[in-house]
Amino acid sequence: MAIFKIVNRVLLVLIAAAGLAVAGDTGFLSVTEPCRLEFPRDHGPHPGFRTEWWYWTGNLKSETGRRFGFQLTFFRYQLTPFGGTAAWPDPPSAWRSRQIYLGHAALSDMAGKRHFQTERAARQALGLGGWVRWGPDITLFLRNWYAVILPDAHRLHAFGDDFDFTLEMKPVKEPVRHGINGYSRKGGTPERASCYYSFTRLATTGTVTVAGKSFEVEGESWMDHEFSTAPLEPGTVGWDWFSIQLADKSEIMLYLLRQEDGGLNPASSGSYIDATGALRHLERGYFKVEVKDTWKSPTSGAVYPRRWKLSIPLVGAELDIVSNLDDQEMRTAGTTGITYWEGSVAVKGTKGGSRIEGRGYVELTGYAGPLSALQ
């Protein structure tokens, strides 16, 4: 592994200063303490960690009130650690790369009751996929899909056979660092963690095209960026992830790590972000999520939650969360090899004794089979 070589000992010093460590004997880096994220530097990729993703979701509306939800995710997966081996010598050829980039894109059309989805993958070679940096600007791309992260905006473009979206987003708040200064625990030992931050509210405009018909849209979006090496803790079968944007300009992020015995891993947690952008970490005991209804996929046979009751006594929140479209199942056997549910939701309830509404996105994994592809 190249970072162990004398010529790169300076890099080891920088890694230690950033709160990172080498992940056991795997040769990959791991996260073991606060990440000390800095922007715009950390909007870019973090080679040396095995897995990384950039994830945008949002709820949009046309001038006539037609509602849409969208998802665009770029994954980076590193196949081998740095350093030459007989099987993967350094330097690689022009065709060879340790980095694989994957992409998932989807559009939910509520009026048409349709969920469009597509996927693609490419190695980081010959301009097929990867990233570039120009000063503070970061561009992720998979052929002609792209996500550009600028100091004052995000720009997205992706499409499938029956849909297309081109969006521009303006951050309403600064990025928030989840957990302990970005150090987000996902299990019982220090290295079962990720570096994790979000833009929790992005004012969004752009164009959505469905079956050849285009709509000018506006709305609000959410962006996550996370990187790690640690696999899921043994006994974890999947997760339920919630991002909620309330009308009082506050936001909620929660992830529930489901275990084989039906319980939740104690590392399940979340964040509450108030209207000013201040973050409050929510430990497992600070919230309760109850499933109130389910939907069975006619394609995979998986039974997913479709309605929830969320209680956060700390902020006086009692919220009903309902999927805007039952079938928002992502079937992505061609890239990650898993099937999961990723969808737009509506939120109603009370907060501080007053009525409140909101919108959001929910991700449900492990309901259609094991997550071995993510290990």
C-alpha positions in Angstrom: 0.0 0.0 0.0 1.6 3.2 -1.2 0.8 5.3 1.9 3.1 3.0 3.9 6.1 3.9 1.7 8.7 6.3 2.9 8.0 8.8 0.1 4.4 9.1 1.4 5.0 9.4 5.2 3.9 13.0 5.0 0.5 11.8 3.9 0.3 9.6 7.0 0.9 12.6 9.1 -1.9 14.5 7.4 -4.2 11.5 7.7 -3.6 11.3 11.5 -4.1 15.0 11.8 -7.5 14.7 10.1 -8.7 12.0 12.5 -8.4 9.1 10.1 -6.7 5.7 10.4 -5.7 2.8 8.2 -8.5 0.2 8.3 -6.8 -2.8 10.0 -5.0 -4.9 7.5 -7.3 -4.1 4.6 -5.0 -1.3 3.3 -8.0 1.0 3.1 -8.5 4.1 5.3 -11.1 4.1 8.0 -12.9 6.7 10.0 -12.3 6.5 13.8 -12.9 10.0 15.2 -14.2 13.5 14.2 -13.6 14.1 10.5 -12.6 17.8 10.5 -14.4 18.4 7.2 -13.5 21.5 5.3 -15.3 23.0 2.4 -15.0 23.2 -0.6 -12.1 20.7 -0.2 -14.3 17.8 1.1 -17.0 18.1 -1.5 -14.6 16.1 -3.7 -13.8 12.4 -3.6 -11.7 10.7 -0.9 -9.6 7.9 -2.6 -8.3 5.5 0.0 -11.7 4.9 1.5 -13.5 2.0 -0.1 -17.0 3.5 -0.5 -18.3 7.0 -1.1 -21.5 8.6 -2.4 -23.0 11.9 -3.3 -26.8 11.9 -3.1 -29.4 14.4 -4.2 -33.2 14.1 -3.7 -36.0 16.7 -3.9 -39.6 17.5 -4.3 -40.5 19.7 -7.2 -43.7 21.4 -8.6 -44.5 22.7 -12.0 -46.3 26.0 -12.7 -49.6 24.1 -12.9 -49.0 22.3 -9.7 -47.9 18.9 -11.1 -45.6 17.3 -8.5 -42.4 15.4 -9.0 -39.8 13.8 -6.9 -36.2 13.1 -8.1 -33.1 11.2 -7.0 -29.6 11.3 -8.4 -26.8 9.4 -6.7 -23.1 9.0 -7.7 -21.2 6.2 -6.0 -17.5 5.7 -5.9 -16.1 2.3 -5.1 -12.4 1.6 -4.8 -11.5 -2.0 -5.8 -8.0 -2.3 -4.3 -5.9 -0.2 -1.9 -3.1 2.0 -3.3 0.2 0.3 -4.0 1.4 -2.2 -6.6 0.6 -5.9 -6.5 1.2 -8.6 -9.1 -2.5 -8.6 -9.9 -2.8 -4.9 -10.1 0.5 -3.2 -10.8 1.4 0.5 -10.5 1.1 2.5 -12.6 -2.1 1.2 -14.3 -2.7 1.2 -18.0 -5.0 3.8 -19.6 -7.9 1.3 -19.3 -7.2 0.2 -15.8 -8.5 2.0 -12.7 -9.1 1.1 -9.0 -12.1 3.5 -8.9 -15.5 2.5 -10.2 -18.2 5.1 -10.5 -21.9 4.1 -10.4 -25.0 6.2 -10.9 -28.7 5.9 -10.0 -31.3 8.3 -11.2 -35.0 8.3 -10.8 -38.1 10.5 -11.3 -41.5 10.1 -9.5 -44.4 11.6 -11.4 -47.2 11.8 -8.8 -50.0 12.9 -11.3 -49.1 10.0 -13.7 -48.4 7.6 -10.8 -45.2 6.5 -12.5 -41.7 6.0 -11.2 -38.9 6.2 -13.8 -35.5 4.9 -13.0 -32.2 4.1 -14.7 -28.6 3.3 -13.8 -25.1 3.4 -15.2 -21.5 2.5 -14.3 -18.0 3.2 -15.6 -14.4 2.9 -14.5 -12.5 6.1 -13.8 -10.6 5.8 -17.1 -10.6 7.4 -20.5 -13.2 10.0 -19.5 -15.9 7.4 -18.9 -16.6 8.4 -15.3 -15.0 10.2 -12.4 -14.5 13.7 -11.3 -12.5 16.9 -12.0 -11.7 19.9 -9.9 -11.4 23.5 -11.2 -10.4 25.6 -8.3 -13.2 25.3 -5.7 -15.5 23.7 -8.3 -16.1 19.9 -8.2 -17.7 18.0 -11.2 -18.8 14.4 -10.9 -19.7 12.7 -14.2 -20.7 9.4 -15.7 -20.5 10.0 -19.5 -23.1 12.7 -20.0 -24.6 12.7 -16.6 -23.1 15.3 -14.3 -23.3 16.9 -10.8 -21.4 20.2 -10.3 -20.8 21.5 -6.8 -19.9 25.2 -6.9 -19.4 27.5 -3.9 -22.9 29.0 -4.4 -24.8 26.4 -6.4 -25.2 22.7 -7.3 -26.1 21.7 -10.9 -27.4 18.3 -11.9 -28.3 16.6 -15.2 -29.4 13.0 -15.7 -31.8 11.1 -17.9 -33.2 7.8 -18.8 -35.3 6.4 -21.7 -38.5 8.2 -20.6 -37.3 11.1 -18.4 -34.8 13.8 -18.1 -34.0 16.5 -15.5 -31.7 19.5 -15.5 -31.6 21.3 -12.1 -29.9 24.2 -10.4 -29.8 24.5 -6.6 -28.9 27.3 -4.3 -28.0 26.4 -0.7 -30.3 28.1 1.8 -28.1 26.9 4.7 -24.4 26.0 5.2 -23.6 22.2 5.1 -24.2 20.5 8.5 -21.8 17.8 9.9 -23.8 14.9 11.4 -22.8 13.0 14.5 -19.7 14.4 16.2 -18.3 17.0 13.7 -19.1 14.7 10.8 -18.1 11.5 12.5 -21.3 9.3 12.1 -21.3 6.0 14.1 -22.8 3.0 12.3 -21.9 0.3 14.8 -20.4 -0.7 18.1 -16.7 -0.1 17.4 -15.0 3.2 16.5 -14.1 2.2 13.0 -17.7 1.3 12.1 -18.4 4.9 11.1 -18.4 7.3 8.2 -17.7 11.0 7.5 -21.1 12.4 6.8 -22.5 15.9 6.0 -25.6 17.3 4.3 -27.0 20.4 2.6 -30.4 20.1 4.2 -32.2 22.7 2.1 -31.4 23.7 -1.5 -33.7 26.1 -3.3 -34.2 24.3 -6.7 -35.3 25.4 -10.2 -35.0 23.7 -13.5 -36.7 21.5 -16.1 -38.2 18.0 -15.9 -39.1 16.0 -19.0 -41.5 13.1 -18.8 -42.3 11.0 -21.9 -41.3 13.9 -24.2 -43.2 16.6 -22.3 -41.2 19.3 -20.4 -42.1 21.2 -17.3 -40.5 24.1 -15.6 -40.2 23.3 -12.0 -39.2 24.7 -8.6 -39.0 23.2 -5.1 -36.5 22.2 -2.5 -33.8 19.5 -2.4 -31.4 17.8 -0.1 -27.8 16.6 -0.6 -25.8 14.0 1.3 -22.2 13.2 1.0 -20.7 10.3 2.9 -17.5 8.2 2.8 -16.3 5.2 4.7 -14.6 1.8 4.5 -16.4 -0.1 7.3 -18.9 -2.8 6.2 -22.3 -3.1 7.9 -22.0 -4.6 11.4 -22.8 -8.3 11.6 -26.5 -8.8 12.2 -27.6 -5.6 10.4 -30.0 -6.4 7.6 -30.7 -2.9 6.3 -31.6 0.7 7.1 -34.4 3.2 7.0 -33.2 6.7 6.2 -35.4 9.8 6.5 -34.8 13.4 5.3 -37.5 15.8 6.2 -37.9 19.5 5.4 -40.6 21.3 7.5 -42.4 24.5 6.7 -40.8 26.3 9.6 -37.4 26.0 7.9 -36.2 23.2 10.2 -35.0 19.8 9.0 -34.7 16.3 10.4 -32.4 13.4 9.3 -32.7 10.0 10.9 -31.3 6.6 10.1 -32.5 3.3 11.6 -30.1 0.4 11.4 -32.4 -2.7 11.5 -31.1 -5.9 13.1 -31.9 -9.6 12.4 -33.8 -9.9 15.7 -36.2 -7.1 14.7 -34.6 -4.4 16.9 -32.5 -1.4 16.1 -28.8 -1.1 16.4 -28.0 1.4 19.2 -25.9 3.4 16.8 -29.1 4.5 15.0 -29.3 8.2 15.3 -30.1 11.5 13.5 -29.9 15.2 13.4 -32.3 18.1 14.0 -31.4 21.4 12.2 -33.3 24.5 13.3 -34.2 27.4 11.1 -30.9 29.1 11.7 -28.9 26.1 10.6 -27.8 25.0 14.2 -27.6 21.2 14.5 -28.7 19.0 17.5 -27.5 15.4 17.4 -30.4 12.9 18.1 -29.2 9.8 19.9 -31.3 6.6 19.6 -33.5 7.4 22.7 -34.5 10.9 21.5 -37.0 9.7 18.8 -39.5 7.0 18.0 -40.6 5.8 14.6 -43.6 3.5 14.2 -44.7 1.8 11.0 -48.4 2.4 10.4 -48.9 0.9 6.9 -47.0 -1.2 4.3 -46.9 -1.8 0.6 -45.9 -5.0 -1.2 -44.0 -4.8 -4.4 -45.6 -6.8 -7.2 -42.1 -7.1 -8.8 -39.8 -8.1 -6.0 -42.3 -9.3 -3.4 -40.7 -7.1 -0.8 -43.0 -5.5 1.8 -42.0 -1.9 2.5 -43.3 0.6 5.1 -45.3 3.3 3.4 -46.6 5.3 6.4 -44.9 6.2 9.6 -45.5 8.0 12.9 -42.4 10.0 14.1 -42.1 11.4 17.6 -39.3 13.7 18.7 -40.2 14.9 22.2 -37.1 17.1 22.4 -38.5 19.5 19.8 -42.2 18.7 20.5 -42.7 17.0 17.1 -45.4 14.5 16.3 -45.4 13.8 12.6 -47.2 11.6 10.1 -45.1 10.6 7.1 -46.8 9.1 4.0 -45.3 8.0 0.7 -46.5 10.1 -2.3 -46.4 7.1 -4.6 -46.4 3.5 -3.4 -44.2 2.1 -6.1 -40.9 4.0 -5.9 -38.8 0.8 -5.8 -35.4 1.0 -7.3 -34.3 -2.2 -9.1 -30.6 -1.8 -9.8 -29.2 -5.3 -10.4 -27.0 -3.9 -13.1 -24.9 -1.7 -10.8 -25.1 -2.3 -7.1 -27.0 -5.6 -7.4 -29.6 -4.6 -4.9 -33.3 -3.7 -4.9 -34.4 -0.9 -2.5 -37.1 1.7 -2.1 -36.3 5.4 -2.5 -39.2 7.8 -2.5 -40.9 11.1 -2.0 -43.0 11.5 1.1 -45.4 14.1 2.5 -45.3 15.2 6.2 -48.1 16.5 8.4 -48.4 16.9 12.2 -47.7 19.2 15.0 -44.6 20.8 16.4 -44.6 22.8 19.6 -48.3 22.4 19.7 -48.9 24.0 16.3 -49.9 22.4 13.0 -47.1 21.9 10.6 -46.5 20.4 7.2 -43.4 19.4 5.2 -41.9 17.1 2.6 -39.0 14.7 2.4 -37.5 11.5 1.1 -37.1 8.1 2.6 -34.7 5.3 1.7 -35.5 1.6 2.7 -32.9 -1.1 2.2 -32.7 -4.8 3.0 -36.4 -5.5 2.5 -35.9 -7.3 -0.8 -32.8 -9.3 0.2 -29.4 -9.0 1.9 -27.1 -6.0 1.4 -24.1 -8.2 0.5 -23.3 -5.9 -2.4 -22.5 -3.1 0.0 -20.1 -5.1 2.2 
